Amino acid sequence: GCATVPREAGFGDVQKSVAERTGHWVQWRGRSADDAAVDQRVLSLLQKELTTEDAVEIALLNNLTLQATYQELGIAQADLVQAGLLKNPTLDLSRRFGGQAAEFDIVQDLVSLLSMPLRKRVAGAQFEAAKRRVGNAVLDTAAETREAFYNCQAAEQSAEMRRAVADSTAASADAAKKLHDAGNTNDLDLANERKLASQARLDLATAESDAVQSREHLTMQMGVWGPATTWKIAARLPDPPASDPPQQGLETLAISRRLDLEAGRQEIVAAAQSLGLTQAFRYIPEITVFSHYEHEIEPRHSTGPGVQFTVPLFDQGQAQVAKGQAMLQQAQLRYAAMAVNIRSKVRATYSAMIHSRAKAEYYRREVLPLQQKILDQTQLQFNGMFFGVFRLLEAKQAQINAGREYIEALRDYWVQRAELEKATGGRLPGSAAGDKPGGPVPNMESPQMDMKGDMKGMDHKDMPGMK
């Protein structure tokens, strides 16, 4: 009767498991006097250029969906306390009209007392499962925030590239118009220049829209609003680290520390203990003991004990036992399936990460320099009037596409790395935060005509046949 519900509700265990796997500390808001310090910490982070880990820290401290998930601990803790409480006794008072006869009974359920240890073990296993589920939700939030951060960086970097292209092609179109007015270029060349400039503006609008959507997704993950949404991040994706961890051992690591798998294991324990409770009391699910006092009209009193129980004539608990067996087998199969899926997810994500890394490095090492060389040579050939403007524009468009694909490959690498951390249940072995911005994408300026009607790099008077 003096039992109380602990306010901490096992959150310390969640904090410890999350810190071991991410290096970040989490706080259940409204449960301590540290809320003001947490608010100040979030504000201080938002006032500087955010790194990936800064964004993750803000999300883990400030995401309201995550804060709501913590309430599952309070629910499971309350169920555990409830399992350790006896049912309240029942008082029965009666008095007959027309006389002085009166009866008094106090009734107590005996099964709740006998089954209390088993019920507490079931609720304890469910409480442990709830702590693992909540911890896994924290890890998911951290991984999803990292993915949102890298997607936002990639979108802003793509928009930056498209903005430079749009400015350059607009200047080229203006110069082409001046050349056309001077009679130094034909209608087709002018139309092609204008088409490239128009397409560049459309691509810029799409890139800017994507950047806004990616930014809002990261804002949502961090749980900020109002003036706090003016946060800034590095404009470029970081370069990949010097090396990635070997694949060997990652599956074992995932199986050993995935909190959702640990939650599944605790659910098996809870299902087994629940089945044991059902089997133990299947024949006598209800037993009550009572004390009876009766006062007769005559000056006579009587007092005595009593017992009442159900007779298992029709319902012998067979359905409940079968249900418990099915639930136990279901929990076991779900656990096994989860373990298989985790192993497969680790292998698939690792392969995708390595592929994205190789693709990004190949673009930087081979494709982008080659596209720049092709553009430079095409520019020279155009200046010498060996190629037409359409050939030059094709070379420029190929360079733009290569730059976009490089950014996407680099983004895919970091997103897959975050997915691999999620699949293995925490930071990768030997990993360090990749927050150092990468180098810029090679020059995306458009081949241009200057305002005098000259092609870049050659005066028009040196071109045969030009006035």
C-alpha positions in Angstrom: 0.0 0.0 0.0 3.0 2.3 0.4 4.4 1.5 -3.1 5.2 4.5 -5.3 6.2 4.8 -9.0 9.9 5.8 -9.4 10.2 9.0 -11.3 13.5 8.0 -13.0 11.7 5.1 -14.8 14.9 3.4 -16.0 16.0 6.4 -18.1 19.5 6.2 -16.6 20.0 2.8 -18.4 18.9 4.4 -21.6 21.3 7.3 -21.2 24.2 4.9 -20.6 23.4 2.6 -23.6 23.0 5.6 -25.9 26.2 7.3 -24.7 28.2 4.0 -25.3 26.9 3.8 -28.8 26.9 7.4 -30.0 29.0 9.5 -27.6 26.0 11.7 -27.0 24.0 12.3 -23.7 20.2 12.4 -23.8 17.9 14.3 -21.5 14.3 13.5 -20.6 12.9 17.0 -20.4 10.7 18.0 -17.5 12.2 15.3 -15.2 15.0 17.3 -13.6 16.3 20.8 -12.9 18.7 20.5 -15.9 16.2 21.7 -18.5 17.4 25.3 -18.5 21.0 24.1 -19.1 19.8 21.9 -21.9 18.0 24.9 -23.5 21.1 27.0 -23.2 23.2 24.2 -24.8 20.8 23.9 -27.8 20.8 27.7 -28.2 24.6 27.9 -28.1 24.9 25.2 -30.8 22.4 26.9 -33.1 24.4 30.1 -33.0 27.4 28.6 -34.7 28.0 26.8 -38.0 26.6 23.3 -37.3 28.5 20.1 -37.8 26.9 16.7 -38.2 27.4 15.9 -34.5 26.0 19.3 -33.5 22.8 18.5 -35.4 22.6 15.1 -33.8 23.1 16.5 -30.3 20.4 19.1 -30.9 18.0 16.4 -32.1 18.6 14.1 -29.2 18.0 17.0 -26.7 15.2 18.8 -28.5 13.2 16.4 -30.7 9.7 16.4 -29.3 8.8 13.0 -30.9 11.7 11.5 -29.1 10.6 13.2 -25.9 7.2 11.6 -26.3 8.8 8.2 -26.8 10.4 8.5 -23.4 6.9 8.3 -21.9 6.9 4.6 -22.8 9.3 4.2 -19.9 6.9 5.7 -17.5 4.1 3.5 -18.8 6.2 0.3 -18.5 7.4 1.4 -15.0 3.8 1.9 -13.9 2.9 -1.5 -15.1 5.8 -3.0 -13.2 4.7 -1.3 -10.0 1.1 -2.4 -10.6 2.2 -6.0 -10.9 3.6 -5.8 -7.4 0.3 -4.6 -5.8 -2.4 -6.7 -4.3 -5.9 -6.2 -5.3 -7.9 -4.1 -2.9 -10.1 -6.0 -0.5 -13.9 -5.9 -1.0 -16.2 -4.9 1.9 -19.8 -6.1 1.9 -22.3 -4.6 4.3 -26.0 -5.5 4.5 -28.9 -4.9 7.0 -32.4 -6.4 6.7 -35.4 -4.1 7.0 -37.8 -4.9 9.8 -35.2 -6.2 12.2 -31.8 -5.8 13.5 -30.1 -8.5 11.5 -26.9 -7.3 9.9 -24.0 -9.0 7.9 -20.5 -7.8 7.3 -18.0 -9.5 4.9 -14.4 -8.6 4.0 -13.2 -10.4 0.8 -9.7 -10.7 -0.6 -8.5 -12.2 -3.9 -6.0 -14.9 -3.1 -4.8 -15.5 -6.6 -3.3 -11.9 -6.9 -1.2 -12.7 -3.8 0.0 -16.1 -5.1 0.7 -14.9 -8.6 2.4 -11.7 -7.6 6.0 -13.0 -8.1 5.2 -14.3 -11.6 3.4 -11.1 -12.6 6.3 -9.0 -11.4 8.7 -11.1 -13.5 6.5 -10.7 -16.6 6.3 -6.9 -16.1 10.0 -6.7 -15.3 10.8 -8.3 -18.7 8.4 -6.0 -20.5 10.0 -3.0 -18.7 13.5 -4.1 -19.9 12.1 -4.5 -23.4 10.7 -1.0 -23.2 14.1 0.4 -22.2 15.7 -1.2 -25.2 13.0 0.0 -27.6 13.3 3.6 -26.3 17.1 3.4 -26.7 16.7 2.1 -30.2 14.4 5.0 -31.0 17.2 7.4 -29.9 19.7 5.7 -32.1 17.3 5.8 -35.1 16.8 9.5 -34.5 20.6 10.1 -34.4 21.0 8.2 -37.7 18.1 9.9 -39.4 19.5 13.3 -38.3 22.8 12.5 -39.9 21.1 11.5 -43.1 19.1 14.6 -43.1 22.2 16.7 -42.5 24.1 15.2 -45.4 21.1 15.5 -47.7 20.8 19.1 -46.8 24.5 19.8 -47.4 24.3 18.0 -50.8 21.2 20.0 -51.8 22.8 23.3 -50.8 26.0 22.4 -52.6 24.0 21.5 -55.8 22.1 24.8 -55.5 25.4 26.7 -55.2 26.7 25.0 -58.3 23.5 25.6 -60.2 23.6 29.2 -59.2 27.1 29.7 -60.6 26.1 28.0 -63.8 22.9 30.1 -64.1 24.9 33.4 -63.6 27.6 32.3 -66.1 25.1 31.2 -68.8 23.1 34.3 -68.4 26.3 36.4 -69.0 27.1 34.2 -72.0 23.6 34.7 -73.4 23.9 38.5 -73.0 27.3 38.4 -74.8 25.9 36.3 -77.5 23.1 38.8 -78.0 25.7 41.6 -78.5 27.6 39.4 -81.0 24.4 38.7 -82.8 23.5 42.4 -83.0 26.9 43.1 -84.4 26.4 40.4 -87.0 29.2 38.1 -85.7 27.0 35.1 -84.9 23.9 33.5 -86.4 20.4 33.0 -85.1 20.9 29.3 -84.3 24.0 30.0 -82.1 22.1 32.8 -80.2 19.1 30.5 -79.7 21.3 27.7 -78.3 22.9 30.2 -75.9 19.5 31.4 -74.7 18.3 27.8 -74.4 21.2 26.9 -72.2 20.6 30.0 -70.0 16.9 29.2 -69.7 17.6 25.6 -68.8 20.1 26.7 -66.2 17.5 29.0 -64.6 15.0 26.1 -64.4 17.6 23.8 -62.9 18.5 26.4 -60.4 14.9 26.8 -59.4 14.6 23.0 -58.9 17.8 22.9 -56.9 16.8 25.7 -54.6 13.4 24.0 -54.0 15.2 20.8 -53.1 17.5 22.7 -50.8 14.5 24.3 -49.0 12.8 20.9 -48.5 16.1 19.3 -47.3 16.6 22.1 -44.8 13.1 21.8 -43.4 13.5 18.1 -43.0 16.7 18.7 -40.9 14.9 21.5 -39.0 12.1 19.0 -38.2 14.6 16.4 -37.0 16.3 18.9 -34.7 12.9 20.0 -33.4 13.6 23.8 -33.7 11.2 26.5 -34.8 10.8 30.3 -35.0 14.0 32.3 -34.9 16.0 29.0 -34.3 15.4 28.0 -37.9 18.1 30.4 -39.1 20.8 27.9 -38.4 23.8 27.4 -40.7 25.8 24.5 -41.8 29.0 24.1 -43.9 28.2 24.6 -47.5 30.0 21.5 -48.8 29.9 17.8 -48.0 33.0 16.5 -46.2 35.4 14.3 -48.0 35.3 10.6 -47.1 37.6 9.5 -44.2 41.0 8.0 -45.1 39.5 4.5 -44.7 36.4 2.7 -43.8 36.2 -0.2 -41.2 36.5 -3.7 -42.7 33.3 -5.6 -43.2 34.5 -8.6 -41.2 33.0 -8.5 -37.8 30.3 -5.9 -38.5 27.5 -8.5 -38.5 28.7 -9.8 -35.1 28.9 -6.3 -33.8 25.4 -5.5 -34.9 24.0 -8.7 -33.3 25.8 -7.9 -30.0 24.6 -4.3 -29.6 21.4 -3.7 -31.6 18.9 -2.5 -28.9 15.9 -3.6 -30.9 17.2 -7.1 -31.0 17.8 -6.9 -27.2 14.2 -5.8 -26.9 13.1 -8.8 -28.9 15.0 -11.0 -26.6 13.3 -9.5 -23.5 9.9 -9.9 -25.3 10.7 -13.7 -25.5 11.4 -13.8 -21.8 8.2 -11.9 -21.1 6.1 -14.2 -23.3 7.6 -17.3 -21.7 7.0 -16.1 -18.2 3.4 -15.0 -19.1 2.8 -18.5 -20.4 4.1 -20.0 -17.2 1.7 -17.7 -15.2 -1.2 -18.9 -17.3 -0.3 -22.6 -16.9 0.2 -22.2 -13.2 -3.3 -20.9 -12.6 -5.2 -22.4 -15.5 -7.4 -24.6 -13.4 -8.1 -22.2 -10.5 -7.9 -18.7 -12.0 -10.1 -17.2 -9.2 -9.8 -17.8 -5.5 -11.1 -15.5 -2.8 -11.0 -15.8 1.0 -13.2 -13.9 3.3 -14.2 -13.3 6.9 -18.0 -13.2 7.7 -19.7 -11.5 10.6 -23.4 -11.8 11.2 -25.6 -10.2 13.8 -29.0 -11.8 14.3 -32.3 -10.3 15.7 -31.8 -12.3 18.8 -28.9 -11.2 20.9 -26.5 -13.6 19.0 -23.5 -13.0 16.9 -21.4 -15.3 14.6 -18.1 -14.9 12.9 -16.2 -17.2 10.6 -13.9 -17.5 7.6 -14.8 -18.6 4.1 -13.3 -19.5 0.8 -14.7 -19.2 -2.7 -13.2 -20.5 -6.0 -14.3 -21.3 -9.5 -14.8 -24.9 -10.6 -12.9 -25.6 -13.9 -15.8 -27.4 -15.5 -16.1 -25.7 -18.8 -13.1 -23.3 -19.0 -9.9 -25.1 -18.1 -7.6 -22.4 -19.5 -6.8 -24.4 -22.6 -7.4 -21.4 -24.9 -5.3 -19.1 -22.9 -2.5 -21.7 -22.8 -2.6 -22.1 -26.5 -2.6 -18.3 -27.0 0.4 -18.0 -24.7 2.3 -20.7 -26.6 1.5 -19.0 -30.0 2.7 -15.7 -28.6 5.9 -17.2 -27.3 6.6 -18.9 -30.7 5.8 -15.6 -32.5 8.3 -13.7 -30.3 10.9 -16.3 -31.0 10.4 -16.3 -34.7 10.3 -12.5 -34.8 13.6 -12.4 -33.0 15.2 -14.9 -35.4 13.9 -13.0 -38.4 15.2 -9.7 -37.0 18.6 -11.2 -36.5 18.7 -12.5 -40.1 17.4 -9.2 -41.5 20.0 -7.2 -39.4 22.8 -9.3 -40.9 21.5 -8.8 -44.4 21.1 -5.1 -43.9 24.7 -4.7 -42.7 26.0 -6.5 -45.7 23.8 -4.6 -48.2 24.5 -1.2 -46.6 28.2 -1.8 -46.4 28.3 -2.8 -50.1 26.3 0.4 -51.0 28.7 2.6 -48.9 31.8 1.1 -50.5 30.3 1.5 -54.0 29.3 5.1 -53.4 32.8 5.9 -52.0 34.5 4.3 -55.1 32.1 6.2 -57.4 32.7 9.5 -55.7 36.5 9.0 -55.7 36.4 8.0 -59.4 34.5 11.1 -60.3 36.9 13.4 -58.5 40.0 11.6 -59.7 39.0 10.8 -63.3 35.7 12.1 -64.6 35.8 15.7 -63.4 39.4 16.4 -64.6 38.6 14.7 -67.9 35.5 16.8 -68.4 37.4 20.0 -67.6 40.1 19.0 -70.1 37.4 18.3 -72.8 35.8 21.6 -72.1 39.1 23.5 -72.3 40.0 21.8 -75.6 36.5 22.3 -77.0 36.9 26.0 -76.1 40.1 26.2 -78.0 38.6 24.5 -81.0 35.7 26.8 -80.9 37.9 29.8 -80.7 39.7 28.6 -83.8 36.3 28.2 -85.5 36.8 24.4 -85.9 33.7 23.6 -83.7 30.4 25.4 -83.6 28.8 26.8 -80.4 26.5 23.7 -80.1 29.5 21.5 -79.6 30.9 23.8 -77.0 27.5 23.8 -75.2 27.4 20.0 -75.2 30.8 19.9 -73.5 29.7 22.4 -70.9 26.5 20.4 -70.2 28.5 17.2 -69.8 30.8 19.0 -67.2 27.7 20.3 -65.3 26.2 16.8 -65.2 29.5 15.3 -64.0 29.6 17.8 -61.2 26.0 17.0 -60.1 26.7 13.3 -60.2 29.8 13.7 -58.1 27.9 15.6 -55.5 25.2 12.9 -55.5 27.8 10.1 -55.2 29.4 11.9 -52.2 26.0 12.4 -50.6 25.2 8.7 -51.1 28.4 7.7 -49.4 27.6 9.7 -46.2 24.0 8.7 -46.2 24.9 5.0 -46.5 27.5 5.4 -43.8 24.8 6.8 -41.5 22.6 3.8 -42.5 25.4 1.4 -41.6 25.8 3.0 -38.2 22.1 2.5 -37.8 22.3 -1.1 -38.9 25.2 -1.9 -36.5 23.6 -0.1 -33.6 26.0 2.7 -33.1 29.2 4.5 -34.3 31.4 2.4 -36.5 34.7 1.1 -35.0 37.5 3.7 -35.3 35.1 6.2 -36.9 35.5 9.9 -36.3 33.0 12.6 -37.2 33.5 13.6 -40.8 32.7 17.3 -40.4 35.6 18.8 -42.3 34.1 20.3 -45.5 35.4 18.8 -48.7 37.1 20.6 -51.6 35.0 22.5 -54.1 33.7 20.9 -57.3 36.0 21.8 -60.1 35.3 25.1 -61.9 31.7 25.2 -63.2 32.0 28.6 -65.0 30.5 28.6 -68.5 32.6 29.3 -71.6 31.7 32.9 -72.2 31.9 35.7 -74.7 33.1 39.0 -73.3 31.0 42.2 -73.5 33.0 43.4 -76.6 31.9 40.4 -78.6 35.2 38.5 -78.1 35.4 34.9 -77.3 37.2 34.2 -74.1 40.9 33.9 -74.7 41.0 35.3 -78.2 40.4 38.7 -79.8 37.8 38.7 -82.6 40.2 40.4 -85.0 42.4 37.3 -85.0 39.6 35.1 -86.2 39.5 34.6 -90.0 36.4 35.9 -91.6 35.1 37.8 -88.6 34.5 41.6 -88.8 
